[in-house]
């Protein structure tokens, strides 16, 4: 099991992609429209620093995120915030400040900050915009994330089941009249970064492969107009698998995540693992106070979060489960069963004072780390599938996660 916490930072920067003496055609092929900016262009990345380590049983925290915030800001902001990266921030006077290279540089810059701590930087994610980003891992692996959008109609059904079986399994989604979705296909390619260009794959090559898949599926009826899906189950899980296999012929694809709704997705990996993910939220109040610490130490450790009258959050969760892919039904779990199981778990926390009303925090503080551990214990036995990953957002800036 790997437990992580992450903190988000927002930067205001500018950059120029590619050397000024490179031909426009080369810069366009490598970086797209941004590569043609003569003097540079705006670049406002969101940087997520992901820390891994053990949770202190007394404080219930892996690390003090407030302290982490200040420690990282002192190093990250002078180097990156309100800077023209090519002119103001080494090594970008020599290498292109692509998302890949920015992520690698931030990882190298921040890692020494935690060498004497019991935590380490497991990953740095640079979200470039709504549709693209990069993740750099402590192992040196680099992922490029790209999201495309398409609209399609479908009848959720399997040709290997009878009409009665389809209706029983998929409910109203199996209605022959069909329904539709605006799909968001999140793709991840992983390969070594080219040191000269700063990219895993040229922009044009990536876009060509993604557009090939998007144009095949966009504004189509998936059951009748997509030859590649003929005689296959039309389910979210199988559609994610189909997209990965199509992209694998042209890209170093690692995994895809297909969002059918903002709160539901199917993920398929190159290693043939299929998962379903669902989101659920709950409103709860709490007070960070450890029975193992004195009142003075509690106040020092938790600051304003130790307010005796408490405070609260709208917590957002993401549960991801996996199971063997059923070739006959095209599913790994029944969505309604998964959703009901997740909602029953978070319902136990909804509109509650976590410390006063729940046994989960009778002898431990209700930190994000302890909340997500308790949710995992509550959820794992009753979910239809193996719980692979659980995420908890306490605020938009602070996220906690456990993965198998």
Secondary structure, DSSP 4 states (H G I P E B T S, - for coil): -EEEEEEEEE--EEE--S-TTS-HHHHHHHHGGGGG-SS-EEE--EEEEEEEEPPPTTT--SS-HHHHHHHHHHHHHHHHTTEEHHHHSTTTTTS---HHHHHHHHHHHHHGGGTTSSEEEEEEEEEEETTEEEEEETTS-EEEEEEEEEEEEE--B-TTS-HHHHHHHHGGGG-TT-EEEEEEEEEEEE-PPPTTT--SS-HHHHHHHHHHHHHHHTTEEHHHH-GGGTTS-BSHHHHHHHHHHHHHTTS-EEEEEEEEETTEEEEEETT--EEEEEEEEEEEEE----TTS-HHHHHHHHGGGG-TT-EEEEEEEEEEEE---BTTTTBSS-HHHHHHHHHHHHHTTTTEEHHHH-GGGSSS---HHHHHHHHHHHHHTTSSSEEEEEEEESSSSEEEEEE-
